[in-house]
Amino acid sequence: MVVLLAVFALVQTPTIRHESVSVMALGKTFAVQLIRVPIRHFRPVIGLAKGRMGEREDFAAIARRVGASAAINGGFFQAYDSAKPADSYHTIISGGELVHLGNVGGVLGWDAQGNARLERLTIKVGGDVGPRGISRKFYAYRVNHSVSTSNYAGLLTYLGPPVERPLAPAILVENGKVTSKGFSGTLRPGQKALVFRGGEAYLADRFRIGDPVVTTVTYGSGDDAFWRSVETAIGCGPVLVRGGKADVRPEYEGFTEAKITLNSGKRSFVGVSASGDVLIGTTSATMRELAAVMLALGCREAMNLDGGASSGLYVGGKVVDAPSRPLASVLAFVPRS
């Protein structure tokens, strides 16, 4: 049995509410910091640290730069070694483009009209290089992820980390054609770089200067057409609620650490109500407890985000729950024009 006990308004704007909510679920009471975002007035956007993948930045700075009326921290990332890039572990779609690929957890996405869907996707990136009829296939299992492994097949865009030579010689694609092999530096909008190392290096031989390149993305969904229309998506997990029912399977989604699968801790979450409005917030719970809390709050879809030292909430120009470390990404909501 789940019961909503009390709501005390702390901050209120004409359309966004920040509340302190006490929720009873599974025989316990949970103190929840909650922000309700009416999707008809606000659209979701992804804020990246310093405007690109692999960086870290103050939570409020990211939120303010993207013009957020409300924001919450994003998914898990490499947070424990500041000497390494802050690589995300999950999928991110921004401006309709796949800007990071990760097949752990779930993905919550919105199209331009604010329609939302939460799924456990299996995304694949591939394509063809060469003239029609004699084109050659390639694939990439990284998107805008640092080139830090001996075996690597990856796609980089202007939102990714810089390409360094000789560590990561890359094939430069511009206006849909191969313009050079061995590019290094920072990419511009409209440019892509394909990097193949180690056991994947043979793929580079399939590219020739002047060849046309077509890149394709499939989502492994029952409705790929929806995901091709998605403007903004955040990946993390585990999934908590789907179709108005608890659906918590962290091990199935690739999570193995006890702090996710079993233990209680500070959590950040994002949910979608029956009306399509978005709920973001923080509390302390196990994942199964958090799913029960989401149901009590009226969510038909809900997903866990990064937690602990990363948990943060921002509303009305202020941080109302502060993370204790810089972040790699945030999920923000900006006014619809």
LOLOKOL-60607 format. One record per residue (C-alpha): residue in one letter; y, x, z. Coordinates in steps of 0.05 Angstrom, whole numbers, plus 5000, padded with zeros to 4 digits. Example, Ala and Ser with C-alpha at 12.3 -4.5 7.8 and 13.67 -1.06 7.14 Angstrom:
% LOLOKOL-60607
a491052465156s497952735143
END
This chain:
% LOLOKOL-60607
m500050005000v506950264983v513449995012l520650174998l523850205067a531250335059v536650575012f543250895034a548151024979l551451714983v554851814917q556151274866t559551264797p560050644753t553350804721i549751364759r547351294831h545351844879e541551574939s537751775001v531351364998s525851285050v519251095018m512650915051a506551115010l499351245029g501051115102k506651625106t514251605100f517752055050a525152245048v527252254975q533752494944l534252054882i538751984822r538251374777v540651464705p541550864659i538951114592r543450634553h549551014577f546951724581r542552154537p538052714560v539253434538i536254104555g540754634585l538155344574a540355924617k545756304579g544155864519r537356154502m530156214525g528056774572e534556824613r536456624684e542856304707d545955924765f543855194765a550854904769a553355364713i548055114666a549454384684r556954454675r556354824609v552554254577g557253724606a552153414653s553752794692a547052894727a541753444723i535353694754n531554354748g526654424690g519354654687f515755264715f517855954690q516756694705a521156714767y518357274810d520057904772s527257964751a525558564707k521658104661p524257544616a524356864650d519256584601s517755844608y510555604615h511654934581t514054574519i521454454507i524654054450s532154094443g536453784388g530153544354e527354264348l521254554383v524555134421h518655314466l511155184462g506555114522n500054714525v499554674602g501454014635g504953424603v511053304560l516252754570g520452624508w526052164486d528251964416a535551854396q535351124421g532751334490n525651104480a521151534524r513951754522l509752184569e503552514540r498853104549l499953414481t496253964444i501654244399k499954704340v504755094297g502755344228g504855344156d504355614086v507556214053g507756323978p508755903916r505555213913g498355243891i497255953914s500355923983r497256284043k496355994113f499156254178y499556024250a503556154313y501556014385r508156244415v515155964403n521156344430h516756704481s517957434495v513557924456s510058204517t502658194499s498558654453n496058054413y501657584391a502857074337g509756774348l515656414318l522656614342t529256244328y536456374347l534856054415g529556584429p529857284458p532557854415v527458204371e526658944389r524059484342p518959804342l515959364396a516358734354p517358844279a518358154250i518557784184l525357474174v525656784142e532356504119n533655864080g526155764074k524656444043v522357134066t528457594064s525758214098k519858504136g521458904199f527558534223s530358674292g536358414330t539057724347l537657144301r543056674274p542355924265g538255794202q534156434211k527056494238a522757094253l515157104252v511857644294f504457844289r501558384333g494758674351g489058234328e494057774293a497458334253y493458174190l497557534182a503757954166d500458184102r500757474076f508357494072r512157794013i519657854001g522257233966d516256793984p517756074005v515655904076v514055214103t512855144177t509254534206v508554264277t503053774298y503053474367g495853244379s498452554396g496051874376d503151784349d505652434319a511152034284f514351894351w514252624371r517252834305s523052364322v524052634392e530952934405t529653204475a523253354513i521553724577g514553984592c511654114661g506653764704p502153534729v503052834702l503652344760v504051644730r502351364662g502750644640g504650424710k498450734743a497251384781d494151904735v493952574771r489253094740p492353774751e486054184736y485053804671e492054004651g490954744664f493754804735t489355224782e493655434841a492555064907k500154974916i499654494856t492654214861l492154104937n497954304981s504253955001g510954264984k518054124960r517653774893s522353574837f520552984792v522652584732g520551864721v521951284674s522550564699a520049944662s527149854635g527250564608d532150824659v530751524685l529551724758i530352444778g529752724848t526653154902t522053054961s516253404998a509253164983t502553324952m501753124879r497752504895e502852304948l508352424897a504951964847a504751414900v512151524914m513751454840l509950804837a513750544897l520250714862g518150294802c516350844752r511650684695e511551424674a512852024719m511752784719n512553354768l517553904753d518254594782g519254574857g520254994919a525855494909s527355204840s528554484863g535654264849l539853634837y546753584808v551152954802g558552804796g560353534787k556953754851v550254064870v547253584920d540653964928a541354704915p535855164887s535455844920r534456234856p537256234785l533755784736a531355834664s532655114643v535154444668l534253724646a541253424641f544252754624v550752704587p554852084567r553051764501s558851784452
END
